[in-house]
């Protein structure tokens, strides 16, 4: 098989032949939005534009916006019927990450609650 004889019919499940391909414009728009959201998160964290207790919530909102930009513009995750497998895989990944983080916090809290107190002569 020579370099020009490639098999173009071998596609992953969920990817159809007529599916549109991304353009330079969509990647450029995604890059612009990602850079803008990154700069906004630095501005929120390092200035007094937001009320101090609202800074963590502002950063969380910007983080979710950043995730949305990456999913739509770079991973091409849409809501069409041909993207059902991708959405289910994403939901399963989010569930697994949630279970791992929640389980880790639960285990650490349980260990902290059941630890013996340190003797007084060892405390600094």
Kinemage of the C-alpha trace (Angstrom):
@kinemage 1
@onewidth
@group {chain A} dominant
@subgroup {mainchain}
@vectorlist {calphas} color= white
{ca unk a 1} P 0.000 0.000 0.000
{ca unk a 2} L 1.537 3.241 -1.105
{ca unk a 3} L 1.168 6.597 0.624
{ca unk a 4} L -1.632 7.762 -1.670
{ca unk a 5} L -3.788 4.640 -1.254
{ca unk a 6} L -5.592 5.455 1.973
{ca unk a 7} L -8.840 3.960 3.167
{ca unk a 8} L -11.334 6.784 3.653
{ca unk a 9} L -14.302 4.524 4.407
{ca unk a 10} L -12.916 3.514 7.797
{ca unk a 11} L -14.748 5.903 10.159
{ca unk a 12} L -15.398 5.870 13.861
{ca unk a 13} L -18.941 5.154 15.065
{ca unk a 14} L -21.113 8.246 14.970
{ca unk a 15} L -19.118 10.005 12.250
{ca unk a 16} L -21.063 10.106 9.016
{ca unk a 17} L -19.686 10.670 5.538
{ca unk a 18} L -21.699 13.852 5.008
{ca unk a 19} L -20.673 15.365 8.345
{ca unk a 20} L -19.294 18.869 7.813
{ca unk a 21} L -15.667 19.480 8.577
{ca unk a 22} L -14.377 22.324 10.681
{ca unk a 23} L -13.091 25.442 9.019
{ca unk a 24} L -10.269 27.767 9.876
{ca unk a 25} L -12.883 30.336 10.851
{ca unk a 26} L -14.445 28.060 13.482
{ca unk a 27} L -11.047 27.177 14.957
{ca unk a 28} L -10.023 30.843 14.971
{ca unk a 29} L -13.270 31.860 16.674
{ca unk a 30} L -12.766 29.106 19.260
{ca unk a 31} L -9.196 30.186 19.872
{ca unk a 32} L -10.267 33.820 20.233
{ca unk a 33} L -13.003 32.943 22.721
{ca unk a 34} L -10.677 30.656 24.686
{ca unk a 35} L -8.002 33.350 24.923
{ca unk a 36} L -10.607 35.970 25.880
{ca unk a 37} L -12.018 33.754 28.644
{ca unk a 38} L -8.508 33.025 29.933
{ca unk a 39} L -7.661 36.734 30.077
{ca unk a 40} L -10.996 37.424 31.788
{ca unk a 41} L -10.259 34.840 34.477
{ca unk a 42} L -6.871 36.447 35.179
{ca unk a 43} L -8.519 39.877 35.366
{ca unk a 44} L -11.218 38.593 37.743
{ca unk a 45} L -8.634 36.933 39.985
{ca unk a 46} L -6.158 39.831 40.149
{ca unk a 47} L -8.358 42.944 40.251
{ca unk a 48} L -11.223 44.280 42.326
{ca unk a 49} L -13.807 44.206 39.526
{ca unk a 50} L -15.884 41.637 41.413
{ca unk a 51} L -16.891 41.732 45.050
{ca unk a 52} L -14.305 39.636 46.947
{ca unk a 53} L -16.655 36.782 48.002
{ca unk a 54} L -17.917 36.591 44.391
{ca unk a 55} L -14.494 35.950 42.841
{ca unk a 56} L -14.600 32.128 43.246
{ca unk a 57} L -18.067 31.986 41.679
{ca unk a 58} L -16.928 34.232 38.830
{ca unk a 59} L -13.967 31.937 38.186
{ca unk a 60} L -16.232 28.875 38.232
{ca unk a 61} L -18.577 30.482 35.686
{ca unk a 62} L -15.636 31.391 33.436
{ca unk a 63} L -14.257 27.839 33.777
{ca unk a 64} L -17.561 26.332 32.646
{ca unk a 65} L -17.678 28.789 29.751
{ca unk a 66} L -14.141 27.716 28.812
{ca unk a 67} L -15.202 24.049 28.904
{ca unk a 68} L -18.168 24.870 26.674
{ca unk a 69} L -15.961 26.666 24.143
{ca unk a 70} L -13.588 23.702 23.970
{ca unk a 71} L -16.403 21.177 23.601
{ca unk a 72} L -18.155 23.083 20.825
{ca unk a 73} L -15.317 24.623 18.810
{ca unk a 74} L -12.504 22.061 19.207
{ca unk a 75} L -14.184 18.740 20.028
{ca unk a 76} L -17.185 19.527 17.763
{ca unk a 77} L -19.685 18.251 20.300
{ca unk a 78} L -23.142 19.158 19.064
{ca unk a 79} L -26.690 18.319 19.974
{ca unk a 80} L -27.630 16.661 16.677
{ca unk a 81} L -28.792 13.054 16.448
{ca unk a 82} L -25.427 11.946 15.081
{ca unk a 83} L -23.642 13.215 18.224
{ca unk a 84} L -25.609 11.088 20.706
{ca unk a 85} L -22.683 8.753 21.357
{ca unk a 86} L -20.397 11.699 22.074
{ca unk a 87} L -22.826 13.264 24.551
{ca unk a 88} L -23.326 9.951 26.351
{ca unk a 89} L -19.552 9.423 26.541
{ca unk a 90} L -19.105 12.945 27.918
{ca unk a 91} L -21.837 12.399 30.528
{ca unk a 92} L -20.254 9.103 31.564
{ca unk a 93} L -16.849 10.787 31.900
{ca unk a 94} L -18.338 13.560 34.040
{ca unk a 95} L -20.031 10.928 36.232
{ca unk a 96} L -16.774 9.031 36.737
{ca unk a 97} L -14.849 12.210 37.601
{ca unk a 98} L -17.613 13.213 40.042
{ca unk a 99} L -17.515 9.777 41.709
{ca unk a 100} L -13.720 9.814 42.015
{ca unk a 101} L -13.622 13.316 43.514
{ca unk a 102} L -16.576 12.712 45.854
{ca unk a 103} L -15.190 9.364 46.968
{ca unk a 104} L -11.754 10.838 47.620
{ca unk a 105} L -13.199 13.679 49.707
{ca unk a 106} L -15.354 11.193 51.623
{ca unk a 107} L -12.372 8.923 52.353
{ca unk a 108} L -10.149 11.817 53.417
{ca unk a 109} L -12.877 13.239 55.698
{ca unk a 110} L -13.427 9.805 57.235
{ca unk a 111} L -9.686 9.352 57.827
{ca unk a 112} L -9.469 12.825 59.368
{ca unk a 113} L -12.376 12.099 61.720
{ca unk a 114} L -10.882 8.776 62.840
{ca unk a 115} L -7.268 9.885 63.359
{ca unk a 116} L -5.889 9.737 66.878
{ca unk a 117} L -4.820 12.995 68.499
{ca unk a 118} L -1.114 13.746 68.421
{ca unk a 119} L 0.630 13.570 71.792
{ca unk a 120} L 1.368 16.962 73.327
{ca unk a 121} L 5.148 16.481 73.405
{ca unk a 122} L 5.207 15.912 69.588
{ca unk a 123} L 3.261 19.067 68.729
{ca unk a 124} L 5.316 22.099 67.694
